Structure formats: structure tokens, C-alpha cells
Amino acid sequence: MKAVITVIGRDTVGVVAKVSAVCAELNINIEDISQSIMQEMFCMIMLVSLNQCTVDSAAVRDRFTALGDEMKMQVTMTRQEVFDAMHTI
């Protein structure tokens, strides 16, 4: 299963490294990544695979929420099936 991880907040050093470290910790494969800085705001979108992930999707979401709190940024994960359902309606 694929998911999209988004990261938004004030630009600081090490954001990509911290998010990537959590992905590695949970055995989440990063398939694609896009990032930009817009008027001092860091914006990143990652397409990831959860096929080999070591925890369930609720635990993944909780881990990224905690990381966002730690970095004072918004970090969210949305599974592909949510996007699929949105486009089916």
C-alpha cells in the first residue's frame, strides 16, 4: 500500500533527515519526494510504500504526528486508498 506524507512549517536544518529517519525506523520505503521553500515555509511531499512497514497505519500516523510536534511542523500521512475513494465519488 502506498501513502503520501506531507510536511509543512518553518524551514529548519535537518527536516528531510528527521522524516527519512522515521521512515527507516518503521521500514517505510520512500519512492518519490518533492520539496520547496515558499516564503520561508518548508513544504515537502513524499510518496512512500507501506508494504514492508513494521507497524499498523494508525501507529505510523501517530509517530509522524509526534515528529511534527517535536519539529513544530505539521507532518501528516494519508493512505492511497483515501485518495482513491475521493476520486471515486
PyMOL Python script that loads the backbone (N, CA, C, O; Angstrom):
from pymol import cmd

cmd.read_pdbstr("""\
ATOM      1  N   MET A   1       0.835  -1.171   0.000  1.00  0.00           N
ATOM      2  CA  MET A   1       0.000   0.000   0.000  1.00  0.00           C
ATOM      3  C   MET A   1       0.888   1.245   0.000  1.00  0.00           C
ATOM      4  O   MET A   1       1.929   1.285   0.655  1.00  0.00           O
ATOM      5  N   LYS A   2       0.460   2.237  -0.735  1.00  0.00           N
ATOM      6  CA  LYS A   2       1.197   3.499  -0.801  1.00  0.00           C
ATOM      7  C   LYS A   2       0.505   4.541   0.077  1.00  0.00           C
ATOM      8  O   LYS A   2      -0.669   4.413   0.425  1.00  0.00           O
ATOM      9  N   ALA A   3       1.273   5.577   0.422  1.00  0.00           N
ATOM     10  CA  ALA A   3       0.742   6.686   1.211  1.00  0.00           C
ATOM     11  C   ALA A   3       1.501   7.944   0.832  1.00  0.00           C
ATOM     12  O   ALA A   3       2.575   7.892   0.234  1.00  0.00           O
ATOM     13  N   VAL A   4       0.914   9.075   1.195  1.00  0.00           N
ATOM     14  CA  VAL A   4       1.547  10.367   0.972  1.00  0.00           C
ATOM     15  C   VAL A   4       1.819  10.986   2.336  1.00  0.00           C
ATOM     16  O   VAL A   4       0.930  11.078   3.182  1.00  0.00           O
ATOM     17  N   ILE A   5       3.070  11.410   2.534  1.00  0.00           N
ATOM     18  CA  ILE A   5       3.455  12.109   3.764  1.00  0.00           C
ATOM     19  C   ILE A   5       3.709  13.558   3.382  1.00  0.00           C
ATOM     20  O   ILE A   5       4.471  13.831   2.454  1.00  0.00           O
ATOM     21  N   THR A   6       3.079  14.489   4.090  1.00  0.00           N
ATOM     22  CA  THR A   6       3.303  15.910   3.841  1.00  0.00           C
ATOM     23  C   THR A   6       3.931  16.537   5.074  1.00  0.00           C
ATOM     24  O   THR A   6       3.626  16.168   6.208  1.00  0.00           O
ATOM     25  N   VAL A   7       4.811  17.491   4.824  1.00  0.00           N
ATOM     26  CA  VAL A   7       5.489  18.216   5.901  1.00  0.00           C
ATOM     27  C   VAL A   7       5.409  19.705   5.558  1.00  0.00           C
ATOM     28  O   VAL A   7       5.826  20.122   4.477  1.00  0.00           O
ATOM     29  N   ILE A   8       4.872  20.498   6.482  1.00  0.00           N
ATOM     30  CA  ILE A   8       4.726  21.935   6.265  1.00  0.00           C
ATOM     31  C   ILE A   8       5.104  22.672   7.539  1.00  0.00           C
ATOM     32  O   ILE A   8       4.675  22.299   8.631  1.00  0.00           O
ATOM     33  N   GLY A   9       5.911  23.723   7.397  1.00  0.00           N
ATOM     34  CA  GLY A   9       6.278  24.537   8.555  1.00  0.00           C
ATOM     35  C   GLY A   9       7.474  25.413   8.265  1.00  0.00           C
ATOM     36  O   GLY A   9       7.992  25.434   7.148  1.00  0.00           O
ATOM     37  N   ARG A  10       7.902  26.127   9.270  1.00  0.00           N
ATOM     38  CA  ARG A  10       9.076  26.999   9.133  1.00  0.00           C
ATOM     39  C   ARG A  10      10.296  26.163   8.772  1.00  0.00           C
ATOM     40  O   ARG A  10      10.530  25.106   9.358  1.00  0.00           O
ATOM     41  N   ASP A  11      11.065  26.639   7.814  1.00  0.00           N
ATOM     42  CA  ASP A  11      12.246  25.922   7.359  1.00  0.00           C
ATOM     43  C   ASP A  11      13.302  25.875   8.459  1.00  0.00           C
ATOM     44  O   ASP A  11      13.652  26.900   9.044  1.00  0.00           O
ATOM     45  N   THR A  12      13.804  24.673   8.729  1.00  0.00           N
ATOM     46  CA  THR A  12      14.897  24.480   9.674  1.00  0.00           C
ATOM     47  C   THR A  12      15.841  23.412   9.122  1.00  0.00           C
ATOM     48  O   THR A  12      15.488  22.681   8.197  1.00  0.00           O
ATOM     49  N   VAL A  13      17.008  23.331   9.680  1.00  0.00           N
ATOM     50  CA  VAL A  13      18.001  22.348   9.264  1.00  0.00           C
ATOM     51  C   VAL A  13      17.572  20.953   9.710  1.00  0.00           C
ATOM     52  O   VAL A  13      17.139  20.766  10.847  1.00  0.00           O
ATOM     53  N   GLY A  14      17.691  19.977   8.816  1.00  0.00           N
ATOM     54  CA  GLY A  14      17.501  18.580   9.188  1.00  0.00           C
ATOM     55  C   GLY A  14      16.114  18.009   9.036  1.00  0.00           C
ATOM     56  O   GLY A  14      15.871  16.884   9.473  1.00  0.00           O
ATOM     57  N   VAL A  15      15.192  18.738   8.432  1.00  0.00           N
ATOM     58  CA  VAL A  15      13.819  18.239   8.315  1.00  0.00           C
ATOM     59  C   VAL A  15      13.780  16.946   7.512  1.00  0.00           C
ATOM     60  O   VAL A  15      13.204  15.955   7.962  1.00  0.00           O
ATOM     61  N   VAL A  16      14.382  16.947   6.338  1.00  0.00           N
ATOM     62  CA  VAL A  16      14.356  15.760   5.483  1.00  0.00           C
ATOM     63  C   VAL A  16      15.019  14.583   6.196  1.00  0.00           C
ATOM     64  O   VAL A  16      14.531  13.456   6.122  1.00  0.00           O
ATOM     65  N   ALA A  17      16.119  14.842   6.879  1.00  0.00           N
ATOM     66  CA  ALA A  17      16.826  13.782   7.604  1.00  0.00           C
ATOM     67  C   ALA A  17      15.957  13.175   8.698  1.00  0.00           C
ATOM     68  O   ALA A  17      15.937  11.955   8.863  1.00  0.00           O
ATOM     69  N   LYS A  18      15.241  14.005   9.443  1.00  0.00           N
ATOM     70  CA  LYS A  18      14.408  13.501  10.542  1.00  0.00           C
ATOM     71  C   LYS A  18      13.242  12.676  10.026  1.00  0.00           C
ATOM     72  O   LYS A  18      12.938  11.616  10.574  1.00  0.00           O
ATOM     73  N   VAL A  19      12.584  13.158   8.967  1.00  0.00           N
ATOM     74  CA  VAL A  19      11.451  12.421   8.397  1.00  0.00           C
ATOM     75  C   VAL A  19      11.949  11.111   7.784  1.00  0.00           C
ATOM     76  O   VAL A  19      11.317  10.068   7.947  1.00  0.00           O
ATOM     77  N   SER A  20      13.072  11.166   7.088  1.00  0.00           N
ATOM     78  CA  SER A  20      13.651   9.957   6.492  1.00  0.00           C
ATOM     79  C   SER A  20      14.054   8.954   7.567  1.00  0.00           C
ATOM     80  O   SER A  20      13.905   7.747   7.374  1.00  0.00           O
ATOM     81  N   ALA A  21      14.564   9.441   8.697  1.00  0.00           N
ATOM     82  CA  ALA A  21      14.959   8.551   9.795  1.00  0.00           C
ATOM     83  C   ALA A  21      13.753   7.803  10.353  1.00  0.00           C
ATOM     84  O   ALA A  21      13.856   6.618  10.671  1.00  0.00           O
ATOM     85  N   VAL A  22      12.616   8.476  10.477  1.00  0.00           N
ATOM     86  CA  VAL A  22      11.405   7.804  10.954  1.00  0.00           C
ATOM     87  C   VAL A  22      10.952   6.765   9.930  1.00  0.00           C
ATOM     88  O   VAL A  22      10.528   5.669  10.295  1.00  0.00           O
ATOM     89  N   CYS A  23      11.045   7.116   8.654  1.00  0.00           N
ATOM     90  CA  CYS A  23      10.693   6.139   7.613  1.00  0.00           C
ATOM     91  C   CYS A  23      11.573   4.898   7.736  1.00  0.00           C
ATOM     92  O   CYS A  23      11.072   3.776   7.675  1.00  0.00           O
ATOM     93  N   ALA A  24      12.859   5.089   7.904  1.00  0.00           N
ATOM     94  CA  ALA A  24      13.786   3.956   8.046  1.00  0.00           C
ATOM     95  C   ALA A  24      13.467   3.150   9.303  1.00  0.00           C
ATOM     96  O   ALA A  24      13.488   1.919   9.283  1.00  0.00           O
ATOM     97  N   GLU A  25      13.173   3.852  10.395  1.00  0.00           N
ATOM     98  CA  GLU A  25      12.841   3.199  11.673  1.00  0.00           C
ATOM     99  C   GLU A  25      11.641   2.270  11.528  1.00  0.00           C
ATOM    100  O   GLU A  25      11.603   1.193  12.124  1.00  0.00           O
ATOM    101  N   LEU A  26      10.653   2.698  10.724  1.00  0.00           N
ATOM    102  CA  LEU A  26       9.413   1.932  10.559  1.00  0.00           C
ATOM    103  C   LEU A  26       9.428   1.050   9.311  1.00  0.00           C
ATOM    104  O   LEU A  26       8.419   0.429   8.976  1.00  0.00           O
ATOM    105  N   ASN A  27      10.572   0.996   8.624  1.00  0.00           N
ATOM    106  CA  ASN A  27      10.729   0.212   7.404  1.00  0.00           C
ATOM    107  C   ASN A  27       9.766   0.670   6.301  1.00  0.00           C
ATOM    108  O   ASN A  27       9.159  -0.148   5.610  1.00  0.00           O
ATOM    109  N   ILE A  28       9.641   1.981   6.153  1.00  0.00           N
ATOM    110  CA  ILE A  28       8.821   2.596   5.108  1.00  0.00           C
ATOM    111  C   ILE A  28       9.750   3.016   3.977  1.00  0.00           C
ATOM    112  O   ILE A  28      10.726   3.730   4.207  1.00  0.00           O
ATOM    113  N   ASN A  29       9.451   2.577   2.757  1.00  0.00           N
ATOM    114  CA  ASN A  29      10.288   2.902   1.607  1.00  0.00           C
ATOM    115  C   ASN A  29       9.831   4.215   0.965  1.00  0.00           C
ATOM    116  O   ASN A  29       8.659   4.366   0.621  1.00  0.00           O
ATOM    117  N   ILE A  30      10.750   5.154   0.807  1.00  0.00           N
ATOM    118  CA  ILE A  30      10.456   6.419   0.138  1.00  0.00           C
ATOM    119  C   ILE A  30      10.596   6.193  -1.365  1.00  0.00           C
ATOM    120  O   ILE A  30      11.674   5.843  -1.845  1.00  0.00           O
ATOM    121  N   GLU A  31       9.509   6.393  -2.108  1.00  0.00           N
ATOM    122  CA  GLU A  31       9.528   6.157  -3.548  1.00  0.00           C
ATOM    123  C   GLU A  31       9.748   7.437  -4.344  1.00  0.00           C
ATOM    124  O   GLU A  31      10.356   7.406  -5.414  1.00  0.00           O
ATOM    125  N   ASP A  32       9.261   8.553  -3.834  1.00  0.00           N
ATOM    126  CA  ASP A  32       9.431   9.831  -4.524  1.00  0.00           C
ATOM    127  C   ASP A  32       9.338  10.936  -3.494  1.00  0.00           C
ATOM    128  O   ASP A  32       8.687  10.785  -2.460  1.00  0.00           O
ATOM    129  N   ILE A  33       9.994  12.049  -3.786  1.00  0.00           N
ATOM    130  CA  ILE A  33       9.999  13.164  -2.840  1.00  0.00           C
ATOM    131  C   ILE A  33      10.071  14.477  -3.612  1.00  0.00           C
ATOM    132  O   ILE A  33      10.797  14.600  -4.599  1.00  0.00           O
ATOM    133  N   SER A  34       9.310  15.442  -3.145  1.00  0.00           N
ATOM    134  CA  SER A  34       9.338  16.781  -3.717  1.00  0.00           C
ATOM    135  C   SER A  34       9.353  17.760  -2.556  1.00  0.00           C
ATOM    136  O   SER A  34       8.606  17.605  -1.590  1.00  0.00           O
ATOM    137  N   GLN A  35      10.206  18.767  -2.658  1.00  0.00           N
ATOM    138  CA  GLN A  35      10.254  19.761  -1.589  1.00  0.00           C
ATOM    139  C   GLN A  35      10.530  21.135  -2.168  1.00  0.00           C
ATOM    140  O   GLN A  35      11.166  21.269  -3.213  1.00  0.00           O
ATOM    141  N   SER A  36      10.050  22.139  -1.484  1.00  0.00           N
ATOM    142  CA  SER A  36      10.339  23.512  -1.873  1.00  0.00           C
ATOM    143  C   SER A  36      10.199  24.402  -0.642  1.00  0.00           C
ATOM    144  O   SER A  36       9.622  24.015   0.374  1.00  0.00           O
ATOM    145  N   ILE A  37      10.737  25.579  -0.769  1.00  0.00           N
ATOM    146  CA  ILE A  37      10.606  26.578   0.285  1.00  0.00           C
ATOM    147  C   ILE A  37       9.862  27.753  -0.320  1.00  0.00           C
ATOM    148  O   ILE A  37      10.305  28.341  -1.307  1.00  0.00           O
ATOM    149  N   MET A  38       8.742  28.087   0.269  1.00  0.00           N
ATOM    150  CA  MET A  38       7.908  29.184  -0.204  1.00  0.00           C
ATOM    151  C   MET A  38       7.819  30.232   0.889  1.00  0.00           C
ATOM    152  O   MET A  38       7.184  30.009   1.919  1.00  0.00           O
ATOM    153  N   GLN A  39       8.450  31.364   0.668  1.00  0.00           N
ATOM    154  CA  GLN A  39       8.426  32.460   1.625  1.00  0.00           C
ATOM    155  C   GLN A  39       8.719  31.969   3.048  1.00  0.00           C
ATOM    156  O   GLN A  39       7.935  32.198   3.969  1.00  0.00           O
ATOM    157  N   GLU A  40       9.845  31.298   3.209  1.00  0.00           N
ATOM    158  CA  GLU A  40      10.330  30.781   4.486  1.00  0.00           C
ATOM    159  C   GLU A  40       9.553  29.586   5.029  1.00  0.00           C
ATOM    160  O   GLU A  40       9.833  29.122   6.135  1.00  0.00           O
ATOM    161  N   MET A  41       8.583  29.082   4.271  1.00  0.00           N
ATOM    162  CA  MET A  41       7.837  27.893   4.686  1.00  0.00           C
ATOM    163  C   MET A  41       8.372  26.693   3.917  1.00  0.00           C
ATOM    164  O   MET A  41       8.456  26.714   2.689  1.00  0.00           O
ATOM    165  N   PHE A  42       8.732  25.646   4.655  1.00  0.00           N
ATOM    166  CA  PHE A  42       9.209  24.407   4.061  1.00  0.00           C
ATOM    167  C   PHE A  42       8.004  23.556   3.715  1.00  0.00           C
ATOM    168  O   PHE A  42       7.120  23.360   4.550  1.00  0.00           O
ATOM    169  N   CYS A  43       7.958  23.049   2.496  1.00  0.00           N
ATOM    170  CA  CYS A  43       6.853  22.196   2.039  1.00  0.00           C
ATOM    171  C   CYS A  43       7.449  20.946   1.394  1.00  0.00           C
ATOM    172  O   CYS A  43       8.256  21.048   0.471  1.00  0.00           O
ATOM    173  N   MET A  44       7.058  19.787   1.872  1.00  0.00           N
ATOM    174  CA  MET A  44       7.567  18.540   1.310  1.00  0.00           C
ATOM    175  C   MET A  44       6.425  17.539   1.148  1.00  0.00           C
ATOM    176  O   MET A  44       5.546  17.427   2.003  1.00  0.00           O
ATOM    177  N   ILE A  45       6.461  16.818   0.034  1.00  0.00           N
ATOM    178  CA  ILE A  45       5.520  15.737  -0.229  1.00  0.00           C
ATOM    179  C   ILE A  45       6.344  14.499  -0.543  1.00  0.00           C
ATOM    180  O   ILE A  45       7.228  14.529  -1.400  1.00  0.00           O
ATOM    181  N   MET A  46       6.050  13.418   0.150  1.00  0.00           N
ATOM    182  CA  MET A  46       6.738  12.153  -0.093  1.00  0.00           C
ATOM    183  C   MET A  46       5.715  11.087  -0.469  1.00  0.00           C
ATOM    184  O   MET A  46       4.676  10.959   0.179  1.00  0.00           O
ATOM    185  N   LEU A  47       6.010  10.327  -1.512  1.00  0.00           N
ATOM    186  CA  LEU A  47       5.223   9.153  -1.841  1.00  0.00           C
ATOM    187  C   LEU A  47       5.987   7.972  -1.260  1.00  0.00           C
ATOM    188  O   LEU A  47       7.158   7.768  -1.580  1.00  0.00           O
ATOM    189  N   VAL A  48       5.330   7.199  -0.412  1.00  0.00           N
ATOM    190  CA  VAL A  48       6.003   6.101   0.266  1.00  0.00           C
ATOM    191  C   VAL A  48       5.238   4.795   0.089  1.00  0.00           C
ATOM    192  O   VAL A  48       4.046   4.788  -0.220  1.00  0.00           O
ATOM    193  N   SER A  49       5.948   3.698   0.292  1.00  0.00           N
ATOM    194  CA  SER A  49       5.339   2.372   0.279  1.00  0.00           C
ATOM    195  C   SER A  49       5.307   1.845   1.705  1.00  0.00           C
ATOM    196  O   SER A  49       6.316   1.863   2.410  1.00  0.00           O
ATOM    197  N   LEU A  50       4.143   1.378   2.117  1.00  0.00           N
ATOM    198  CA  LEU A  50       3.975   0.820   3.456  1.00  0.00           C
ATOM    199  C   LEU A  50       4.005  -0.709   3.442  1.00  0.00           C
ATOM    200  O   LEU A  50       3.719  -1.342   4.459  1.00  0.00           O
ATOM    201  N   ASN A  51       4.347  -1.304   2.307  1.00  0.00           N
ATOM    202  CA  ASN A  51       4.290  -2.761   2.159  1.00  0.00           C
ATOM    203  C   ASN A  51       5.134  -3.512   3.180  1.00  0.00           C
ATOM    204  O   ASN A  51       4.734  -4.587   3.627  1.00  0.00           O
ATOM    205  N   GLN A  52       6.278  -2.983   3.558  1.00  0.00           N
ATOM    206  CA  GLN A  52       7.172  -3.661   4.497  1.00  0.00           C
ATOM    207  C   GLN A  52       7.175  -2.999   5.881  1.00  0.00           C
ATOM    208  O   GLN A  52       8.009  -3.319   6.727  1.00  0.00           O
ATOM    209  N   CYS A  53       6.243  -2.082   6.099  1.00  0.00           N
ATOM    210  CA  CYS A  53       6.189  -1.333   7.356  1.00  0.00           C
ATOM    211  C   CYS A  53       6.003  -2.281   8.537  1.00  0.00           C
ATOM    212  O   CYS A  53       5.286  -3.277   8.442  1.00  0.00           O
ATOM    213  N   THR A  54       6.655  -1.958   9.646  1.00  0.00           N
ATOM    214  CA  THR A  54       6.666  -2.844  10.806  1.00  0.00           C
ATOM    215  C   THR A  54       5.536  -2.582  11.808  1.00  0.00           C
ATOM    216  O   THR A  54       5.403  -3.318  12.786  1.00  0.00           O
ATOM    217  N   VAL A  55       4.715  -1.535  11.578  1.00  0.00           N
ATOM    218  CA  VAL A  55       3.594  -1.228  12.476  1.00  0.00           C
ATOM    219  C   VAL A  55       2.357  -0.912  11.640  1.00  0.00           C
ATOM    220  O   VAL A  55       2.456  -0.729  10.427  1.00  0.00           O
ATOM    221  N   ASP A  56       1.191  -0.849  12.287  1.00  0.00           N
ATOM    222  CA  ASP A  56      -0.033  -0.540  11.535  1.00  0.00           C
ATOM    223  C   ASP A  56      -0.110   0.943  11.199  1.00  0.00           C
ATOM    224  O   ASP A  56       0.647   1.753  11.735  1.00  0.00           O
ATOM    225  N   SER A  57      -1.036   1.290  10.305  1.00  0.00           N
ATOM    226  CA  SER A  57      -1.091   2.665   9.798  1.00  0.00           C
ATOM    227  C   SER A  57      -1.443   3.682  10.873  1.00  0.00           C
ATOM    228  O   SER A  57      -1.007   4.830  10.782  1.00  0.00           O
ATOM    229  N   ALA A  58      -2.215   3.305  11.887  1.00  0.00           N
ATOM    230  CA  ALA A  58      -2.530   4.230  12.980  1.00  0.00           C
ATOM    231  C   ALA A  58      -1.264   4.577  13.767  1.00  0.00           C
ATOM    232  O   ALA A  58      -1.071   5.727  14.161  1.00  0.00           O
ATOM    233  N   ALA A  59      -0.417   3.594  13.992  1.00  0.00           N
ATOM    234  CA  ALA A  59       0.846   3.843  14.702  1.00  0.00           C
ATOM    235  C   ALA A  59       1.777   4.711  13.871  1.00  0.00           C
ATOM    236  O   ALA A  59       2.496   5.549  14.416  1.00  0.00           O
ATOM    237  N   VAL A  60       1.770   4.519  12.562  1.00  0.00           N
ATOM    238  CA  VAL A  60       2.588   5.359  11.664  1.00  0.00           C
ATOM    239  C   VAL A  60       2.116   6.799  11.753  1.00  0.00           C
ATOM    240  O   VAL A  60       2.924   7.715  11.905  1.00  0.00           O
ATOM    241  N   ARG A  61       0.808   6.999  11.657  1.00  0.00           N
ATOM    242  CA  ARG A  61       0.231   8.348  11.753  1.00  0.00           C
ATOM    243  C   ARG A  61       0.606   9.014  13.075  1.00  0.00           C
ATOM    244  O   ARG A  61       0.992  10.182  13.110  1.00  0.00           O
ATOM    245  N   ASP A  62       0.485   8.254  14.155  1.00  0.00           N
ATOM    246  CA  ASP A  62       0.824   8.783  15.479  1.00  0.00           C
ATOM    247  C   ASP A  62       2.299   9.167  15.558  1.00  0.00           C
ATOM    248  O   ASP A  62       2.647  10.196  16.137  1.00  0.00           O
ATOM    249  N   ARG A  63       3.165   8.336  14.975  1.00  0.00           N
ATOM    250  CA  ARG A  63       4.611   8.606  15.016  1.00  0.00           C
ATOM    251  C   ARG A  63       4.945   9.883  14.260  1.00  0.00           C
ATOM    252  O   ARG A  63       5.764  10.680  14.718  1.00  0.00           O
ATOM    253  N   PHE A  64       4.306  10.087  13.085  1.00  0.00           N
ATOM    254  CA  PHE A  64       4.567  11.297  12.319  1.00  0.00           C
ATOM    255  C   PHE A  64       3.943  12.531  12.975  1.00  0.00           C
ATOM    256  O   PHE A  64       4.498  13.625  12.871  1.00  0.00           O
ATOM    257  N   THR A  65       2.817  12.376  13.639  1.00  0.00           N
ATOM    258  CA  THR A  65       2.230  13.488  14.390  1.00  0.00           C
ATOM    259  C   THR A  65       3.169  13.908  15.514  1.00  0.00           C
ATOM    260  O   THR A  65       3.383  15.100  15.736  1.00  0.00           O
ATOM    261  N   ALA A  66       3.732  12.928  16.227  1.00  0.00           N
ATOM    262  CA  ALA A  66       4.683  13.228  17.304  1.00  0.00           C
ATOM    263  C   ALA A  66       5.937  13.903  16.752  1.00  0.00           C
ATOM    264  O   ALA A  66       6.466  14.827  17.370  1.00  0.00           O
ATOM    265  N   LEU A  67       6.414  13.451  15.596  1.00  0.00           N
ATOM    266  CA  LEU A  67       7.570  14.082  14.965  1.00  0.00           C
ATOM    267  C   LEU A  67       7.250  15.531  14.606  1.00  0.00           C
ATOM    268  O   LEU A  67       8.078  16.419  14.807  1.00  0.00           O
ATOM    269  N   GLY A  68       6.060  15.770  14.078  1.00  0.00           N
ATOM    270  CA  GLY A  68       5.643  17.133  13.749  1.00  0.00           C
ATOM    271  C   GLY A  68       5.623  18.022  14.979  1.00  0.00           C
ATOM    272  O   GLY A  68       6.065  19.170  14.929  1.00  0.00           O
ATOM    273  N   ASP A  69       5.109  17.492  16.085  1.00  0.00           N
ATOM    274  CA  ASP A  69       5.093  18.255  17.337  1.00  0.00           C
ATOM    275  C   ASP A  69       6.516  18.591  17.780  1.00  0.00           C
ATOM    276  O   ASP A  69       6.796  19.712  18.203  1.00  0.00           O
ATOM    277  N   GLU A  70       7.409  17.608  17.676  1.00  0.00           N
ATOM    278  CA  GLU A  70       8.803  17.792  18.065  1.00  0.00           C
ATOM    279  C   GLU A  70       9.487  18.867  17.218  1.00  0.00           C
ATOM    280  O   GLU A  70      10.275  19.662  17.730  1.00  0.00           O
ATOM    281  N   MET A  71       9.178  18.883  15.907  1.00  0.00           N
ATOM    282  CA  MET A  71       9.813  19.835  14.991  1.00  0.00           C
ATOM    283  C   MET A  71       9.030  21.137  14.867  1.00  0.00           C
ATOM    284  O   MET A  71       9.463  22.062  14.181  1.00  0.00           O
ATOM    285  N   LYS A  72       7.869  21.210  15.535  1.00  0.00           N
ATOM    286  CA  LYS A  72       6.966  22.365  15.427  1.00  0.00           C
ATOM    287  C   LYS A  72       6.537  22.584  13.972  1.00  0.00           C
ATOM    288  O   LYS A  72       6.530  23.703  13.460  1.00  0.00           O
ATOM    289  N   MET A  73       6.178  21.456  13.327  1.00  0.00           N
ATOM    290  CA  MET A  73       5.718  21.459  11.943  1.00  0.00           C
ATOM    291  C   MET A  73       4.503  20.549  11.851  1.00  0.00           C
ATOM    292  O   MET A  73       4.227  19.773  12.766  1.00  0.00           O
ATOM    293  N   GLN A  74       3.785  20.649  10.750  1.00  0.00           N
ATOM    294  CA  GLN A  74       2.667  19.746  10.504  1.00  0.00           C
ATOM    295  C   GLN A  74       3.172  18.605   9.634  1.00  0.00           C
ATOM    296  O   GLN A  74       3.618  18.820   8.507  1.00  0.00           O
ATOM    297  N   VAL A  75       3.097  17.383  10.171  1.00  0.00           N
ATOM    298  CA  VAL A  75       3.507  16.198   9.418  1.00  0.00           C
ATOM    299  C   VAL A  75       2.312  15.256   9.398  1.00  0.00           C
ATOM    300  O   VAL A  75       1.842  14.824  10.451  1.00  0.00           O
ATOM    301  N   THR A  76       1.819  14.936   8.204  1.00  0.00           N
ATOM    302  CA  THR A  76       0.652  14.070   8.089  1.00  0.00           C
ATOM    303  C   THR A  76       0.922  12.928   7.117  1.00  0.00           C
ATOM    304  O   THR A  76       1.739  13.055   6.204  1.00  0.00           O
ATOM    305  N   MET A  77       0.228  11.815   7.322  1.00  0.00           N
ATOM    306  CA  MET A  77       0.289  10.691   6.407  1.00  0.00           C
ATOM    307  C   MET A  77      -1.123  10.345   5.981  1.00  0.00           C
ATOM    308  O   MET A  77      -2.017  10.202   6.815  1.00  0.00           O
ATOM    309  N   THR A  78      -1.322  10.211   4.679  1.00  0.00           N
ATOM    310  CA  THR A  78      -2.621   9.830   4.130  1.00  0.00           C
ATOM    311  C   THR A  78      -2.424   8.626   3.230  1.00  0.00           C
ATOM    312  O   THR A  78      -1.618   8.672   2.301  1.00  0.00           O
ATOM    313  N   ARG A  79      -3.145   7.556   3.491  1.00  0.00           N
ATOM    314  CA  ARG A  79      -3.013   6.349   2.683  1.00  0.00           C
ATOM    315  C   ARG A  79      -3.633   6.546   1.299  1.00  0.00           C
ATOM    316  O   ARG A  79      -4.570   7.325   1.129  1.00  0.00           O
ATOM    317  N   GLN A  80      -3.104   5.839   0.333  1.00  0.00           N
ATOM    318  CA  GLN A  80      -3.555   5.949  -1.053  1.00  0.00           C
ATOM    319  C   GLN A  80      -5.050   5.667  -1.188  1.00  0.00           C
ATOM    320  O   GLN A  80      -5.721   6.292  -2.010  1.00  0.00           O
ATOM    321  N   GLU A  81      -5.569   4.754  -0.412  1.00  0.00           N
ATOM    322  CA  GLU A  81      -6.981   4.401  -0.538  1.00  0.00           C
ATOM    323  C   GLU A  81      -7.901   5.586  -0.240  1.00  0.00           C
ATOM    324  O   GLU A  81      -9.022   5.635  -0.747  1.00  0.00           O
ATOM    325  N   VAL A  82      -7.449   6.530   0.565  1.00  0.00           N
ATOM    326  CA  VAL A  82      -8.254   7.745   0.820  1.00  0.00           C
ATOM    327  C   VAL A  82      -8.364   8.565  -0.451  1.00  0.00           C
ATOM    328  O   VAL A  82      -9.448   9.035  -0.797  1.00  0.00           O
ATOM    329  N   PHE A  83      -7.239   8.742  -1.155  1.00  0.00           N
ATOM    330  CA  PHE A  83      -7.266   9.475  -2.416  1.00  0.00           C
ATOM    331  C   PHE A  83      -8.088   8.737  -3.461  1.00  0.00           C
ATOM    332  O   PHE A  83      -8.825   9.355  -4.229  1.00  0.00           O
ATOM    333  N   ASP A  84      -7.961   7.417  -3.489  1.00  0.00           N
ATOM    334  CA  ASP A  84      -8.749   6.618  -4.438  1.00  0.00           C
ATOM    335  C   ASP A  84     -10.236   6.798  -4.183  1.00  0.00           C
ATOM    336  O   ASP A  84     -11.013   6.940  -5.127  1.00  0.00           O
ATOM    337  N   ALA A  85     -10.644   6.792  -2.912  1.00  0.00           N
ATOM    338  CA  ALA A  85     -12.053   6.969  -2.566  1.00  0.00           C
ATOM    339  C   ALA A  85     -12.547   8.360  -2.931  1.00  0.00           C
ATOM    340  O   ALA A  85     -13.689   8.515  -3.365  1.00  0.00           O
ATOM    341  N   MET A  86     -11.711   9.366  -2.763  1.00  0.00           N
ATOM    342  CA  MET A  86     -12.094  10.742  -3.098  1.00  0.00           C
ATOM    343  C   MET A  86     -12.381  10.872  -4.589  1.00  0.00           C
ATOM    344  O   MET A  86     -13.277  11.617  -4.985  1.00  0.00           O
ATOM    345  N   HIS A  87     -11.633  10.159  -5.412  1.00  0.00           N
ATOM    346  CA  HIS A  87     -11.800  10.269  -6.850  1.00  0.00           C
ATOM    347  C   HIS A  87     -12.846   9.311  -7.400  1.00  0.00           C
ATOM    348  O   HIS A  87     -13.149   9.344  -8.593  1.00  0.00           O
ATOM    349  N   THR A  88     -13.396   8.465  -6.551  1.00  0.00           N
ATOM    350  CA  THR A  88     -14.424   7.538  -6.967  1.00  0.00           C
ATOM    351  C   THR A  88     -15.815   8.159  -6.820  1.00  0.00           C
ATOM    352  O   THR A  88     -16.758   7.765  -7.506  1.00  0.00           O
ATOM    353  N   ILE A  89     -15.927   9.118  -5.932  1.00  0.00           N
ATOM    354  CA  ILE A  89     -17.232   9.750  -5.646  1.00  0.00           C
ATOM    355  C   ILE A  89     -17.668  10.587  -6.824  1.00  0.00           C
ATOM    356  O   ILE A  89     -18.735  11.200  -6.785  1.00  0.00           O
TER     357      ILE A  89
END
""", "prot")
cmd.dss("prot")
cmd.show_as("cartoon", "prot")
cmd.util.cbc("prot")
cmd.orient("prot")
